[in-house]
């Protein structure tokens, strides 16, 4: 492992016409740079395509109309089918292994193959006299990977900016490139050990050679970093993981710097520079965002020094709602920030999705209590638990000073797509709900911008014609999180239809409830939400909202529009597979509903059979039983179902109506994400997207929440 020689090894060839070690490093970065350049080009084309669609005045703006865009759409569809494909999850006892999609795997394999080819180029692994040369080449190829690892790790991410990718998505590549580095370093070490083993020299080198000691120490630290970065281990305690990751990184960089010869130490200085750049930008931006002196115009009522003051409210299901009024940042739907509150959870920051829109003039987060800081948030909020029904609760606590870093997160604008499918599981709705509200708000602005029937405004704000929103929750108590937002969206769409008779937009909302318990029965759910009257999924627990739900909203034109929920009784539902009683008296139903239009509702029979009722949901036509008079706006209400959704059927029905490219967005547990990904691949292949049938493309975005 002794690279410290007077001879500049990097500029020398390994023989047999092989390039010098420096040339091999340059060749590797030429490949990496080409990949980043290709991703940048695709990002620029996608941005140009989005602008083109918003300028298109035709009735099908999301449909390609030229040879260039047709060709681009065809290539995109083919690449998507390949990159979205994934292997079915592998159950192992109580655990399930979820495999990544093929696209990222191919990128990592390409990187690995490039490294191995350059490391062994024109070198014979069976020739004992070339083992030392292989040790040198793999060492040089190992150290030149360090900058890429740090380019993929920073929150202020240059690659992410160029390629239009979130740092969270790039973090997966960061981990796997680090594992590739570990493999290269291991080969580097093993070939030196193999060469020394011929003379029984390994033990002597480890005990007496300082350079060998430093190299072996660097490998040991890197091995520890790779092992502790495995998801099950880092998930044990995220705070501990972050701290040890930072400490071990410093130790690794020091050991590599001491082990490497002067001629290649530049590969160590580059990552240090990237780390410093990331931290400086974050701290400068954080100071601007959080110091009140820069945001006097916000009228913030917090402390004189800091900008943000947050209130903490407990919600059913161990959820904390954190609200920051008059924030000092701007953001887009689907982004997140890192939130810190030292007075409750000292020296910790956690990423949370922003569940509100900039028009709300507040940052709103819904945080489920897990371990560590999130549980402390809930405990603090629960001290003033009027919302949980404690009559003796203390008065509301004063706002706590919080620090915000961000926003982060990148998502292609959904306004450019003809149809949008939003699927969320549990807390994943904090990601999809703002996206729903964002498009609905644009519909409202467009309808207000029309002077009269047949008159169009100068600029299109969105090409989206239909939205399909699906939310899977364990208990109906979770509906309280987005009661106001759902009510607002439904009211806005109903108003658009009332204002514009030829309003062609479609909105469908389905809420699947898989479990319910007595402890989370009706008192925790605000009665104001326009939901169906009695879609009971548990027996022995009255969860009805009442049949006379009526939300009135006085509009600008003086008319009053009401959004009411009616329900139609169905026959007694047969017992279904996947149901079961909970210890508290509730029940679970995990049966997949393959078609909502031909539904056999999963009913619990813990205390005898119950009747289930299905709400009518339509933004276009309404069932005859719920049709209103011509003077009244159409009824809008979500469909409440017991069980789990079948994503393939849901997405297929949207695609059958699509007149342009569609977007599918999912945020939830890995099982739901895998199911949606496989469904998109299957439907894309089934419809022969852009391969002669005229069917439109499918863009898929999967937001992985959690650490």
N, C-alpha and C positions, 0 to 999 in steps of 0.2 A: 504493500500500500504506500510505499515511499515514493511520493511525487516530487519531493523537494530535492531536485538535482540542479546542477548548473546548466544542464542542457534544457532549452525551452521545448518541452515535450509537445506543447500545443501546436507548434509550427512545423513539427516533423510528421512525415507520412509513416504509416505502419508497414509500408512495403507493398509489393504486388500491385502497385498503381493505385493504392487506396489514398483518398484525400487526407489532408492533415486533420488533427483533432479539432482545431479551430474551425476549419472548413465544415466539418461534420456538425458542429454546433450551429453555424450559420445556416446550413441546409435545414436543420430542424426548425429554426425560427422562420425560415422562408415558408415552410409548410404551415406553421402556426399562423403566420401573418396572412397567408393566402386564405386560410379558413376564416379568419376574422374579417378579411376584406370581402369574402363572399357573403358572410352574414350581414355585413354593413350594407352591401348592395341590395340584398333582399329587403332589409329594413327600409331603405330609401324608396324602393319600388312599392312597398306596402303603404308607406305614407303618401306617395304620389297617387296610388290607387284610391285611397280613402278620400283625398281631396277631389279627385276626378268624379267619384260617385256623388259627392255632395254638390258638385256643379252640374251634374247631369239632370236635365229637366224632363227626361222621359218617365214613363210610368214604372219602368224596371231599372232603376239606377244601379242596382247591385249585380246586374247581369252583364258579362263582358260582351262588347259589341264590335270589337275590332280584332283583326288577325293577331296583333301583338298581345292583347289582353286575353284572347282565347288560348293562345299558346302558353302564356304565363300561367293561366288558370289550370290548364291541363298538366303542366309540369308540377305545379303546386299540389294538385290533387294526388298525383302519383307519389310524390315525396311524402305527403301527409299519411297516406295509407301505410307506407313502409315504416315511417317514424312513429306512428301512433300504436302500431301492433305491439302486443305484449303477451306474455305467457300467463296462463291461469294461476292464481295464487296457490301456494302449496301449504296445506294445513299440517302442522306438526304439534299434535297434542292440543294444548290450550293456545298455542301461538300459530299465527299464519304468516308465511313469508310472501310479501308482495314484490313482484319483479318490476324493474323499470321498463319503460317502453323501448322499442327497438332503436329508435332514432338516437337518443343519447348514448345508448350502448354502442352503436356503430361508431359514434364520434370518439368515444373512449378507446375502442378497439383500434381505430385508425391511429390514434395517438400512440398507443402501445406498440403497434406494428412499426410505426415510423421510428420510434426509439430503438427497438430491437434490430431493425434492419441497419440503421446507422451505426449502432454499437458493434455489430458483428460483420460489417461490410468488408468483404474480402479477407476475413480472418477464419482460420480453421480451428474449431473448438477441440478437435481430436489431436492437434499438434501441440505437444507439451511446451515447445519453444515459443508458442504464440499465446500462452495463457497470460503471461505478463502484459502483452499488448492488449489483450481483451480487458484486463484489469484497468489499464489506462483509459481505453476508449469508453468503457462503461462508467468510469469515474467522471470523465469529462461530460458525457451525456447526462449523467445524474445531476450534476451541479447546474447545468444550463436550464433545467426545468424549474428551478426555484422561482424566477420571476413570474412564470405563468401561474404558479400556485397562488401567488399573492395578487396577481391581476384578477384572478377569479374570486378572491376572498373579500376584497374591500367593499364596503357599502357605497363609497363614492367610486363607482366602477367604470373604468374607461371602456372595457369590452362591453359591458351592459349598455352604456350610452350609445356605442357604435352599432351594436347588434339589436338594440331595442328589447333587451331582456332584463328582467329584474335580478338584483344581486342574489335574491333568494333562490332563483332558478339556477344561477351560475354556481351557487354553493355546492350543488350536487357534483358538478364537474370539478370543483375545487377539491372535494374529498377524493374523487377517483384519480385525479392527476397526482395527488399526494401519494396514493397507493401505488401508482405507476412509478413514482420516484422511489418509493420504498423497495419495489421489486428491482429497479435498476441498481440501487445502492447495494441490495443483497447480492445480486449477481457480481457486482464489482468486488465486494468483500469475499465472496466464495471463490472467485477465480484466483485472487491473491492467496487465500488459504490453500487452495488446491495446488498452487505452485510451490508454496512453502512446505506443504505436507510431504512432498517427495524427499525432503531432507529432514523431516520431523522438526520443523522450524517455527510452527505456529505459536506454541507456548512461549518460546523465546521472544518472538516479535511482540506479543501482547504484553510481556512483562518488562521489556527493555527498550523498545522503540517508542518514543514520545508521539511520533506522528501516527503510528498504528493505534496507540491508546486513544488519541483524539478521534480518529476515524471510527473506531469501535464504539466509543461513547456516543458519537453523533448517530450511529446506526441504532443503538439501544434507545436513545431518546425518540428517534423517529418511529421506531417500532411501538413505543408506548403511546405516542400521539395517534398513530393509525388505529391501534386497538381501542383506545378510549373514545375514538370518534365514531365507533359503530353505534348505530341508533339506539339499541337496547341499553347500552352502557351510558351514553351521554344523556339519555332520557331519564336516568335515575335521579339526577339533580343537575338541571341546566346551569344554575349559578356556579356550582362546583366545577362543572365542565369548562365553563368560560374562563374561570380563574386558572385552573391547571393548564388549560390550552395556551394561555398567554405566557405562563411561567415556563412551560416546557419548550415553547417556541423560542423564547430568548436563549434558553440553554442550547437548543439545537443550532441556532444561528451562530452562536459563539463557538461551539465545537466544530462546525463546518468551516468557519473562517480560520480557525487555528489549524485545521487539517489540510485545507486547500493551499496550493502554491500561489505565489503572488500573481502569476499570469492569469489565473481564473477567479481571483477574488472579486472581480467586477460583478460576477453573477451573484455574489452575496450582498454587495452594496446596492444593487438594483432593488431587491425586495425590501431592504431597510428603507430606501428612499420611497418606495410605494407605500409602505406602512406609515412613514412620517407624513406623506402627502395625505393619505386617508384620514389620519388623526387630526392634522391641522385643519383640513377643510371641515371636518365634522365639528371641531371645537369652535371654529370661527362662525360657522353657520349656526351652531347651537347657541352661541352668545348673542347673535343677532335675533334669533327667534325668541329667546327666553328673557332677555333683558328688556324691562318695560320702557326704558328710555327710547327705544326704537319704535315703540307702538303706542305712543300717547294718543294718537287719533282713534284708537280702538275703544277708548273709554273704559278700559279695564278697571274693575273694582278690586283687583287683587292688591298685593303688597306694592309698595312704592318701587321696590327693586326688581321684582320678577313679574313677568307678563301674565302667566297662566295660574289660575286658581280653579281647582276641580272639586265637584261635589260627588259623593259616593252614595249610591242608593242600592239597597239589597232587593233582589227580585227572586221569585220562586225558582227552584232548581239550583240553588247555590250560585246564582249569577249576580254580579255586581255591575250596575250601570254607572259609568264614570262620565261626567259631563264637564266640558271646559268651554265656557262662554268666551266670545270675542277672541278667538285664537289668533296668534301672530303669524300663521302660515296659510297658504292656499294649497289646495289639493284637488285630486280628481277621484271620482268614484272608483273603488277597488284598491285604493292605496292604504298603506299602514304607516304608523309611526312607532318609535320607541318611547315608552312612557316611563318616567322616573318620579317617584314620590318618596323623598328621603325621610319625611316625618312618619311614614307608615312602614315603608320597606327600605331601609337605608342601603345605599351603595348597590342598588340593583336597577336594571332597566330591562323592560320586556317589550317585544313587538306586539301591537294590537291593531287589528283592522279598524279603520274609521267607518263607523256605521251610519254616518250622517253625510249630508252634502254641503258644499260651501254656502249655498243659499240659506241653510239653516242658521248660519253664523254661530256655529258651535261645533266642537269636536265631541262626538259621542261614541263610547266604547261599551260593549257588553262582554264582560270577562267572567268566564266560568272558573269557579274556585277549584284548583287542583292542589298541588303542593307548593310550598314556598310562598313567594310574594303574592300570587293570586289569591291564596287562602287568607292571607293577612288583609288584603283589600276587603274581602267579604266579611271578615270578623269586625273590621273597623266600621263598615257600612251597617252591619247588623246591630250595632249599639243604638241606632236610631231606626228601629224596624217598624215604623207605623205601617208601611206598605205590607208587612207580613202579618198584620193583624194584632199586634201587641198593644193593648189599650194603655198600658203603663209606660210606653216608650218615652224616651227623653226627647227634648226638642231637637230639630235638625242641627247637625254640627256645622260649624263654619267651614268654608271651603279650604282645602289644603293646597299649598303651593306645589305645583308639579312642573316637570321639565319635559319638553317635547323635542325629539330629534326626528327629522324627516321633512316631508313624507318620502316614502320609498314605495316601490312597486311599479311595474310596467305592464300594461294591458292594451292590446289594440283597441281602438275606439269601436265600441259596439254599434255606434250610430251609423256606421258604413254598411252594415249587413241588412239583408232583406228580412230575415227572421232570426230571432234570438231565443235560445232555450237556456234557462237558468235553473240549475239543480243544486240544492244545498241539503246537507245533512246536519242537523243540530245547530251548533254555533256557526256553521258555514254560511248561514244566512246573513251574518254580519258583512260578508263579502258580496253576496248576490243581491241583497235588498237595495243598497245604494245604486247598483247598476240598473235595477228595475226602475227605481225612482228617477234616475238620470234620464232614461229614454222617455218615460212618461211625462217628465217636465218639459222635454223638448216637444212632444206632441202638443202639450198645452200651449206652448209659445207659438207653434206653427198655426194652431187653430185660431188663436187670438190675432195672428198676423194676417189672416184672410179677411179682406174687405167685404167680400160677398161670394156667393156661390159661383164657382168656376173661375175665381180670381186667385192667382197664386202669388205668394211673396217672392221677392227677387232672389233670395238665397235659401236653399234647402238646409234645414238644420239636422235632419236625420233621414236616412233611407229606409229605416226600419218600419216594417208594416205589421209585424205581429211579434208578440212576446209570449213565451210559455214559461211560467214560473212554478217550480215544484220545490216544496220544502218538506223534509222528513224530520219529524221530531218525536221524542219519546213520550212526552206528556203535553196535553193541551195547555198546561200552565205556561209553557214556553211561548205561547202566542202573545203573552203580555209584553214581550220584548218589542215587537213590531206592530202592536195594535194600532198606534197612531199612524204609522207609515202606510200600512195596508189600507186603512180607512181613507187616507189622503189620496193614494194612487187610484183607488176605485172611484172616489168622488171626482177626481180630475178627468178620468177617462169618460165617465158618465156626462160630465159637463161638456167635454169636447163633442160628444155625440149630440147633445142637445143644442149646442151652438152651431154645429155644422151637420146638416142632415145627411150629406154624402160622405161622412167620416168613415174611412176604410180601414182604420187600424183595429187590430184584434189583440185582446189581452185575455189570457187564461191562467188561472191560479188554482193550484191543487196543493192541499196540505195533508200529508200522510202522518197519522199518529200510530206509533207502534206499541206503545205501552201507556198505562195510566194508573194512578194510585189514589187512594182515598185522601191521602195527605195533601194532594195537589188538586183537589176537587174544585168546584166552580167558584168558590169565593176568591180564589187567587187570579181569576181571569176577568179583566174589566169587561162589563157588559156592553160597552159602546161599540165594540168591533162588529161590523156587519157580517156575522157568520150565520150558518144555517141553524135552524131552531133546535133540532134534536138529532144530531148525528152521534148517537151513543156508541161508545166502543167498550164500555165496561158495564158489568151488571152489579147491582147493589149500590151504585154510586150515581146520583142524579147530576149529570153534567150539562143539562140543557141550558140554553141561553134565554129561552123565552121566545114566543112566536112574534111578538110585536116590536121587533128591533127596528128603529127608524132614526136615521141620522140625517138631519137637515142642515143645509149649508146655503146661506143667502149669498147670491152671486152679484156680480157687477150690474147685470141687467135687471136686478130687482126680483127675478123669479127665484123660487125656492125649489131645489132639487133634492129629493129624498132617495136614499139608498136603503132599500129594505131587503130582508132575507126571507124567502119563503122556502118551504120544504115539501117534498112529496113523499108519502109513505111508500115503502116497498114491502114486499112479502117478507115473512120471517126468514132471516138468513140462515142457511145451513151451517153446521159446524165446519170449520176449516182447519186444515193442517197448519200448524205454526202458532196456535194460540195456547195460552197457559195462564194460570192464576198466579198473582203475585202474593207474597206473604201479607202485605198490607190490605188485601181485599180487592185490588185492581186486577187488570189482566193485560197480557201482551198478545199481539197478533203480528207475526212476522211473515205472513203469507204474501207473496208477490202478486200484485194485481196487474195482470197482463194487459187488460184493456178496460179503461174507466167507463167506456160506453156500454160495455157488456159485463157489468160488475157483479160479482158474487161477494158481497161484503163479509168480511171475517168478523163474526160476532162471538163474544165471550159467553160461555155458559157456566161460569163459576157459580152463579146463583140462579140458574135457569136461563132460558133463551130470552134475548132482547130483540127489539126491532131496530133496524138501522135505516136511516134516512139519508138520502144523497141530495146535496144542494145543486141547484142549477147555476152554471157559470157560463156566461157568454157575453162577449162584448159586441156581438153582432146580433144574432137572432136569439130570442128567448122562448123557452117552452111555453106552450099555450096556457098552462096552469099558472104561469107567473107573468104572462104578458101584461103590460100596462096599457093604458089608453094612449092614444096618439099624442096627447098633450104632455104626457109624462116621459121623462128620459128612461131608457131601458135599465132593467135591474142588473147590477153587477154584484157577484158574490163569489167567494172562493168555494171550491169543492173540498169538503172534509171527508177523508177516507181512513179506514182502519186497515193497516197493513203496510207493505212496502211497495214502492213504485217499480215498474218494469221500464227502465229507460229506453230500451230499443223501440217499444211501441210509441212512447211519448215523442221521441225524436222523429220517428218515421212519419207520424201524422203531420208534424210541422214541415218536414221536408217535402211532403206531397203537395203542400200549398205554396212552397217557396218559389219565388220568381227571380231569384238571384242567390248569391252566396249567403249561407247561414252560419251562425256562430253558436257553439255549444259551450257553456261555461259551467263548471262544477266545482264545488268546494265542500268537502266533507270527509268522512272516514275513508281510508284506503280502499275498502271494499266497494263503496259507491263509485269512487273515481275509476277503479279498474273496470267496473261494469259499464260505465259510460264510455270509457275509452274503447273497449271492445265493441260496443254498440255502434260507435261512430265508424270504426274500421269496417264492420260488417255492412252497414248501410251504404257507406261510400262505395264499397266493392259491389254490393247488390245493385245499386243504381247506376253503376258504371259512370261515376261522376266525371264529366268532361271527357268521356271517351266514346262519343258518338251518340249518346242519348239526349243530350241537351240539359241533363240534370245539373244542378249547381253545386259548387264546392261547399265543404264543411270545415270551418275553422274551429279547433278545439283548444280551450284553455282550461287547465287544471290547476287550481290554487290549492297548494298543500298547506294546511295550517298545523301548528304544532312545531316543536323543535326538531 
